[in-house]
Amino acid sequence: AVHGFKLTEHDAQRIVLGDWRSQGSVLRWNSTGPELTTLDYG
């Protein structure tokens, strides 16, 4: 999940990854911004 908030009067984002019980998560960041990918353990 991506949450927007203010940090010292600046816009910021907090990115929360999954819990890793049933699936994994990978966060990649490039010139276009963040990409969150989900990994199935199945």
N, C-alpha and C positions, 0 to 999 in steps of 0.2 A: 504494500500500500504506500502511496505517496501522499504526504501531508504537507500543505503549505502553511507557513506561519511567518511572523515578523521577528527578526533578530536585530536588536538595536536599530529599529526603524528601517531595516532592509528586508526585502522579501527573501525567504529561504525555503528549502524543502528538506523534509525528513523522510527517508526511504526505509521502510521496515520490510525485512525479508521474512520468509515463512518459518515455521517451527521445526522443520526437518523430520517430522515423524512419518508422514506419508509421502512427502515429496521434498525435493531440494530446490534451491533458488540460486541463480547467478546474476549479479548485477554488473553490467558492462557499461562503460562510459566512453563516448567518443565525441567528435566535434559537433554532432547533432543532439547530444544529450544522453540521458540514461536509457538503458534497455534492460528490463527485468525478464529473465527467462526462467521458466519452471522446468524442473527435471523430475520425471516420473521414476520411482524406484521399481515399478512393476516389471 
